[in-house]
């Protein structure tokens, strides 16, 4: 039995879709905070259970019988994500789950300026100490994020950012499919597994790509951090996003690995495709 949390979200929902191409529905269970949102899986014969990391009592029954458990990282910006992950991991161990897989990030590190990277690192430490077999899916930075991280370049002709550096922009759809392949591999992978696109372009390089797509010159403007923050003071995500640019400048997202393409049996999607979708 493979149990998947967060299956009503874009990432793990797509993973379940790919699992259904490989395995009978009776071998898959999804766990969600809102059962009604998982109706499309129930119609296909997938067992649907309610579970919430913030409600520890809901997890033992939700995870019962799982040979493998795919834990999605918490996306609640106001929560202590590491504590929530600890609760889920402890519940999984208590339920006798044989292998835990976790949607981490390639930049999982204790000194990452981008806060989720620190959370992912802490969660990986919890997994390593759990005594249970585990896999950390260190996905590259999701390419659809370019829609806001590159700013409104289509209108302005400028990618205005407070920091630049190489980023292995990775399609969320590809990461979801790779997770399904790993889940169906019967334990062929252990520990941290890096899943990235084959290249890590900078914003300066993406400006050249955007110019080709737009048929006009798109430039990069490197802004002073204070000026960038001031220009976005009405956006509550500003400090959070600033950490991304600082981490990119420091090289936290620069690494690339061929494994994603090997798992997919094709070339992963590129940052060009993500820009094309938003152009």
N, C-alpha and C positions, 0 to 999 in steps of 0.2 A: 504494500500500500504506500502510495506517495501522497502526502498531505501538503497542500500549498496555502499559505496565508496571503492575505492581501490580494486575493484573486479577482476582486472587483476593480482593482487598479489597472493602469495600462501595462505595467511591466509584467507582473505575475499573472495577470489575466491572459496576456499573450503567451506566456509560458504554458499555461494550462491548455490553450488552444493547440499548441505544438505537441504537448503530451498526448492529447486525444488523437493525433495523427499517428502515434506510435504505440499506444497502449489502450486496452479496453477501458471504458469509462468506469467500470466497477473497481478498477485498481487505483482510482484517483479520488481524493477528498479535498474539498476546498473549505477554508475557514475564513469567515468574514464577520465584521461587526454588524452588518445589516444583511440578513439572509435574503431579503427581497431583492437586493441588487444582484444576487447570484442566480437568479431564476434561469438565465440562459444555460448555465451549466447543469442545473437540476433537470432541465428538459432533455438534456443529452445523457442522462443517467449517472451523473457525477453526484456523489454524496455531498451535501452542504451542511456545515455545522457552524454554529455561532461561537466566536471566540474573540477576546479583546485583551491585548497585552496589559491594559490598564485595569482589567478585572481578573486577577489571578485565579479566582474560583472557576472561571469559565474555560480555562485552558486544559486541564487534565482530560476532560471528556472530548474536547475538540481535537486533541492530539492522540487520543487512544488508538492503538492499532497501527500507528504509522511506522513503517520501516525507514522511510526517508521523509524529512520535513524541510520544506523550503520556507525560511523565515524572511519576510520582507522587512526592510529597515523602517522604523517609524518615520512618518512624514509630518508629525505634529510639531510645529516650530516652538510651541510653548511648553512642551513636555521635556522631561529628563529622558532622552531617548536611550541612553545607556542603561538606566534603571529599568525601563520597559523591556529592553532586550534581555537583561539579566532575568527578569521574571519569566519571559518566554523560554529562555534556555533552561532554566531550572525546572519549569513545567515539562519541557520536552524530555529531559533526563528522567524526571519522576515518572513520566508516562512510558518509559522504556523505548523511546525512539532510538533507532540504531545508528542513524546518520543525520546530522543537521547541516543544511546548506543555508547560507546567509547572503543576501544581496548587499555586498560591500562596495568598495570603490578602489580604483587603482592607487589613489593617493591616501590610503589609510596610513596615517602616521601621527605620532603624538605631538609633533611640532608643526602640523599643517595649519596655515593661517585660515583655511576654509574649515569652518567648524564641523561639518559632517565628516571630514577626514579624520578628525580626532575621535569622533564617536565610533566610526567604523573600526579604528585601531583598538579602542577600548573593548568593543564587542568581540573582536577577534581574540583578544586576550581571555575574555570570558569563555569563548568556545574552546580555546586551547586548554583551559583549566577544567573543562567540564567532564573530562574522562570519556566522552563520546566521540566517535568519528565525526569529523566535520570538514566542510569545504567552504571557503570564503570566495564568493564570486566577485573578484575585483574588477568591476566594469569600468570602462573608460568613461570620461565625462559625456553625458548624453547630448547628442548632436542637436536634438530639437531645442535645447536651451539657447542655441544661437539666436533664436527668434527674439529673445530679449537681451541676451548678453552682448550681442553685437549692436544693439540699439536700432533706431529707425533709419538705417542707412539708405533704404529705398527712397525715403522722402528727402533726406538731408544730403545724401551723397557722401556722408562721412561716418566712419566707425569711430566713435569717440569713447575711449576707454581709459581708466586710470592706471593701467598696467598691461603689459603684453608679454607673452611667452608661449612656448609650444604647448598645444593641447591635443590629445588624441581623441578628437570628437568622434564618438561612437554611437551608432544608431541604437536606440532603445529596443527596437524591433529585433535587431541582430542579437543583442544581449539576452533577450527573452528566449529566442530560439536556441541559443547556445546552452542556456540553463536547462532546457528540456532535454537536449542531447546528453548533458552531464547526468541529469537525474535518471535517464534511461540507460546509462552506461554500466549499471550494476557495480558502482563503487570504484570506477577506474581512476578517480581523481581524489586527491587528499590535500588539505590545507589551503593556502592561498592560491587561487587560480586567476591569472590576469587575462582579461578579455577586452581587447582594444582594437580600434581600427588600425590599419597598417602605417598610417602617417600621423604626424602631430604638427600641423601648421600653426603659425603665429597669426595674430590678427592682421599683421602687415601682409602676410602671404594670402590670407583670406580676402583682403581688399582687392588683390589682383584677380582672384577668382570672381569676386562680386562684380568687378569691372567688366569681365568677360560676359557674365550672365546678364548684366544690365545694359551692356552696349554703351556705357559711358564710364568716365573715371570715378572710381570710389576710392577715397583716401582714408588714412588712419590718422586720428588726432590723439596723441597721448596727453591726457589731462593731468594736472596736479590733483592728487587725491582729495585735498580739501575742497578744491573747486568742483570736483565731480560730486562729492558728497553734498555740497551746498546746492548744487543744481537739482539734486534729487531728494531734498530734505522732506518732501511730502510722502515719499515712498518708505513704508516701514521696513522694507527688505534691504535698504541701502547698505547698512553696515554688514549685513550677512553677505551680500553680493560683493562688497569690497574685498572680503576675504578670498573670494574666488580669484580676482585679478591679482591679488598679492601672491597667492599660491601659484598661479600661472607664471608670474614673473620669476618666482623662485624655482621653477622647474618641476613642481610636484605632479604635473599632468603630462610630462614630456615622454614618458616611457611608452613603447609600443611592443606588441607581442604577436607572433603569427598564429597563435592558438585559435583565436576566434575564427579566422578563415578556415583553418583545418577542421574545426568542428562543424562549420556550416557547409563545407565542401564547395565554397565559392568565395569570391572576394567580398569582404564586408562593404556596406554602404560607406560613402565618404562624406566629408564636410561639404564638398561641392553640392552633393544631392540635398543636404539639409538647407544650404543657402538657396538652392534653386526652388525648394518648396516654399520659401518665404519671400522669394523675389517677385 
